[in-house]
Amino acid sequence: MNKKLSLIGTGVAVGTLLLVTSAYAGVNASSGYDSYKTAIKTTVAAKSVTQAVSVTVQDNGKSLIGVNGTFKKNNDNHAVSADVTIKGGGTEQSLKVYNTDGKTVFKTGDSDTYQVIEDKEGMEHKFQTAKNDKERSGQVQGDQFNKEAENLIDALVGNLQQYVTENPAANGAKEIHLSLSGNQIPTAVNAIGSFLVKKASHDNVQGTHDKAFKTPFGTDFSALKQSLPQLSSDVAITKVDLLATVDGNSYITNQKASLTIEGKDASGLAHVVVVSVDLGLSGVNTTTPDSVDLTGKQVENVDMKQWEGMKHK
């Protein structure tokens, strides 16, 4: 499921990866970076949170993809819910997800059927055991911020601290801004970005011969997938912008980011692709994910083993 949904926003996935990479890269000497990193750790460690996400992908000024979603999670009971609407390729599709009590439930907007996946036996016990082990060892969720990965990114990207700014905002909050363009974007980041974009474009071309690009839950993203431009030459990241608002308790309350990728397709046509993400966070430590009562509902059990076998054929 996660792998398939990631293909919807190939540009989104690439953009997010590179945006985060640039934000983390080698700026650990700046107070802006320190504040941002602390805010990420604090926010990740929250027991529960609601995330409102809006993502757009434009090509030469034309809107290709629009994603709007609300995600709620509670780490204490491993409950998650999501309500997502995706527009693109001349289609609009919606999907609701509920994950709690040992099962995951999916429902698409054009169906009255609730599709259910039972979690693997013993999985809940493993989650609880891992949680108890963490508590006994004094670790918190924020410790998942891997220091070795951080050091690797620092080494790859170099020193960008002069591009990070931090300004005070109302009620003890602060705004952290990163803006890079042209030669300010490190060569290593651009090389990785160019490779990922070309790889994603190649995968899209390979997939255009498929009659359908479907998940086991009824959603069909064929048109959406094929609407993305197939960049094959002169691919480069030309602009990165990030604006994060952090409250007085070091929680990220809003984060806006945009990534501009330029390149040419196989016919030589130039493309300017802009990926924009607007993330709002609320309900920190007070969020209760949505649930669904399946009593009297039309229910279909999904065999994920069968789906895994089908998608590799």
VOPA-922861 format. One line per 3 residues: number of its first residue (from 0); their letters; for each residue x, z, y of C-alpha. Coordinates in steps of 0.25 Angstrom, whole numbers, plus 5000, padded with zeros to 4 digits. Layout:
# VOPA-922861
NUM = A = X:Z:Y  ... .
This chain:
# VOPA-922861
0 = MNK = 5000:5000:5000  5011:5004:5010  5019:4992:5007 .
3 = KLS = 5008:4983:5009  5003:4988:5022  5017:4988:5027 .
6 = LIG = 5017:4973:5025  5005:4972:5035  5013:4976:5046 .
9 = TGV = 5026:4970:5042  5030:4969:5057  5025:4983:5059 .
12 = AVG = 5033:4989:5048  5046:4981:5053  5043:4985:5067 .
15 = TLL = 5040:5000:5064  5053:5001:5055  5062:4995:5066 .
18 = LVT = 5055:5002:5077  5058:5016:5070  5072:5011:5067 .
21 = SAY = 5074:5008:5082  5068:5021:5086  5077:5029:5077 .
24 = AGV = 5090:5021:5078  5102:5028:5083  5095:5035:5095 .
27 = NAS = 5097:5049:5090  5105:5053:5102  5093:5052:5111 .
30 = SGY = 5083:5062:5114  5072:5052:5113  5076:5049:5099 .
33 = DSY = 5078:5064:5095  5064:5066:5101  5058:5054:5093 .
36 = KTA = 5065:5058:5080  5060:5072:5081  5046:5067:5084 .
39 = IKT = 5046:5058:5072  5050:5070:5063  5040:5079:5069 .
42 = TVA = 5029:5069:5068  5032:5065:5053  5032:5080:5050 .
45 = AKS = 5018:5082:5055  5009:5087:5044  4998:5077:5048 .
48 = VTQ = 4996:5066:5059  4987:5055:5063  4993:5042:5066 .
51 = AVS = 4986:5031:5074  4994:5018:5073  4992:5004:5079 .
54 = VTV = 5001:4993:5076  5001:4978:5081  5010:4966:5078 .
57 = QDN = 5010:4955:5088  5017:4941:5086  5020:4933:5099 .
60 = GKS = 5009:4942:5106  4998:4939:5095  4993:4951:5088 .
63 = LIG = 4996:4950:5073  4993:4964:5067  4986:4976:5072 .
66 = VNG = 4986:4989:5064  4978:5002:5068  4978:5014:5060 .
69 = TFK = 4976:5029:5059  4984:5037:5049  4982:5051:5046 .
72 = KNN = 4991:5060:5037  4992:5074:5033  5005:5078:5025 .
75 = DNH = 5001:5091:5020  4990:5085:5011  4996:5071:5010 .
78 = AVS = 4983:5065:5016  4984:5052:5024  4973:5043:5030 .
81 = ADV = 4974:5029:5037  4964:5020:5044  4971:5007:5047 .
84 = TIK = 4966:4993:5053  4974:4981:5052  4972:4968:5060 .
87 = GGG = 4980:4955:5059  4979:4942:5052  4965:4940:5057 .
90 = TEQ = 4960:4952:5048  4957:4966:5051  4958:4977:5040 .
93 = SLK = 4957:4992:5039  4961:5002:5029  4958:5017:5027 .
96 = VYN = 4967:5025:5019  4965:5040:5014  4976:5047:5006 .
99 = TDG = 4972:5061:5001  4969:5069:4989  4978:5061:4980 .
102 = KTV = 4972:5048:4983  4973:5036:4993  4960:5029:4998 .
105 = FKT = 4960:5015:5004  4948:5009:5011  4948:4995:5018 .
108 = GDS = 4939:4992:5030  4932:4981:5023  4929:4989:5010 .
111 = DTY = 4920:5000:5006  4929:5003:4994  4939:5015:4994 .
114 = QVI = 4951:5012:4986  4958:5024:4980  4972:5026:4975 .
117 = EDK = 4975:5039:4967  4988:5045:4970  4998:5046:4959 .
120 = EGM = 4996:5058:4950  5006:5069:4955  5008:5063:4968 .
123 = EHK = 5001:5074:4976  5009:5084:4968  5022:5077:4972 .
126 = FQT = 5018:5077:4987  5015:5092:4986  5028:5095:4979 .
129 = AKN = 5036:5087:4989  5029:5094:5000  5032:5108:4994 .
132 = DKE = 5047:5104:4992  5048:5100:5007  5042:5113:5011 .
135 = RSG = 5051:5121:5003  5063:5114:5007  5060:5116:5022 .
138 = QVQ = 5058:5101:5024  5048:5094:5033  5042:5080:5034 .
141 = GDQ = 5051:5077:5046  5063:5078:5037  5060:5065:5031 .
144 = FNK = 5066:5059:5044  5079:5054:5036  5092:5057:5043 .
147 = EAE = 5100:5047:5035  5090:5036:5038  5090:5040:5053 .
150 = NLI = 5106:5039:5053  5105:5025:5046  5096:5020:5057 .
153 = DAL = 5105:5026:5068  5117:5018:5062  5109:5005:5061 .
156 = VGN = 5103:5005:5074  5113:5011:5083  5112:5019:5096 .
159 = LQQ = 5099:5017:5104  5097:5030:5111  5097:5024:5125 .
162 = YVT = 5084:5017:5122  5076:5029:5118  5069:5037:5130 .
165 = ENP = 5061:5049:5130  5052:5053:5141  5043:5065:5143 .
168 = AAN = 5028:5063:5142  5016:5072:5145  5013:5085:5137 .
171 = GAK = 5027:5087:5132  5028:5074:5125  5039:5063:5126 .
174 = EIH = 5039:5048:5125  5051:5042:5117  5053:5027:5120 .
177 = LSL = 5063:5017:5113  5064:5003:5118  5073:4992:5112 .
180 = SGN = 5074:4977:5114  5084:4966:5112  5098:4970:5110 .
183 = QIP = 5094:4985:5110  5089:4984:5096  5100:4986:5087 .
186 = TAV = 5105:4975:5078  5103:4982:5065  5088:4985:5068 .
189 = NAI = 5086:4970:5072  5093:4966:5059  5084:4975:5051 .
192 = GSF = 5072:4971:5058  5074:4956:5057  5076:4957:5042 .
195 = LVK = 5063:4965:5040  5055:4956:5048  5060:4944:5041 .
198 = KAS = 5058:4951:5028  5044:4954:5031  5041:4940:5036 .
201 = HDN = 5047:4934:5023  5038:4944:5015  5026:4939:5023 .
204 = VQG = 5029:4924:5020  5030:4928:5006  5017:4934:5006 .
207 = THD = 5009:4923:5013  5007:4916:5000  4999:4928:4995 .
210 = KAF = 4984:4926:4995  4982:4940:4999  4990:4952:5004 .
213 = KTP = 4982:4964:4999  4983:4979:4997  4976:4985:4985 .
216 = FGT = 4966:4991:4995  4959:4978:4999  4967:4975:5012 .
219 = DFS = 4972:4961:5013  4984:4959:5023  4987:4944:5020 .
222 = ALK = 4983:4939:5034  4990:4950:5041  5003:4949:5033 .
225 = QSL = 5004:4934:5036  5001:4935:5051  5014:4942:5053 .
228 = PQL = 5025:4932:5059  5036:4928:5049  5048:4930:5057 .
231 = SSD = 5061:4923:5050  5071:4921:5061  5077:4927:5074 .
234 = VAI = 5070:4940:5070  5073:4951:5080  5068:4964:5085 .
237 = TKV = 5067:4963:5100  5060:4975:5105  5057:4989:5100 .
240 = DLL = 5049:4999:5108  5045:5014:5104  5037:5024:5112 .
243 = ATV = 5034:5037:5106  5027:5049:5112  5031:5063:5106 .
246 = DGN = 5023:5075:5110  5028:5089:5113  5028:5093:5098 .
249 = SYI = 5037:5081:5094  5026:5073:5088  5025:5058:5090 .
252 = TNQ = 5011:5056:5096  5012:5041:5099  5022:5030:5096 .
255 = KAS = 5022:5016:5101  5032:5005:5096  5034:4991:5097 .
258 = LTI = 5043:4981:5090  5046:4967:5094  5051:4957:5084 .
261 = EGK = 5055:4943:5087  5058:4931:5078  5054:4917:5073 .
264 = DAS = 5046:4913:5061  5050:4901:5051  5045:4891:5061 .
267 = GLA = 5053:4896:5072  5041:4902:5080  5046:4914:5088 .
270 = HVV = 5038:4927:5086  5038:4940:5094  5032:4951:5085 .
273 = VVS = 5028:4964:5091  5025:4976:5083  5018:4988:5090 .
276 = VDL = 5015:5002:5084  5007:5013:5091  5007:5026:5084 .
279 = GLS = 4999:5038:5088  5000:5051:5081  4990:5063:5082 .
282 = GVN = 4984:5074:5074  4998:5080:5071  4996:5091:5060 .
285 = TTT = 4981:5090:5062  4978:5077:5055  4968:5076:5043 .
288 = PDS = 4969:5062:5036  4955:5055:5034  4949:5056:5020 .
291 = VDL = 4938:5049:5013  4927:5054:5003  4926:5044:4992 .
294 = TGK = 4913:5049:4987  4903:5038:4986  4913:5028:4990 .
297 = QVE = 4917:5015:4983  4931:5018:4977  4941:5010:4970 .
300 = NVD = 4954:5015:4964  4966:5007:4967  4977:5005:4956 .
303 = MKQ = 4990:5005:4964  4998:5001:4951  4990:4988:4950 .
306 = WEG = 4992:4985:4964  5007:4987:4963  5007:4978:4952 .
309 = MKH = 4999:4967:4959  5007:4967:4972  5020:4964:4964 .
312 = K = 5015:4952:4957 .
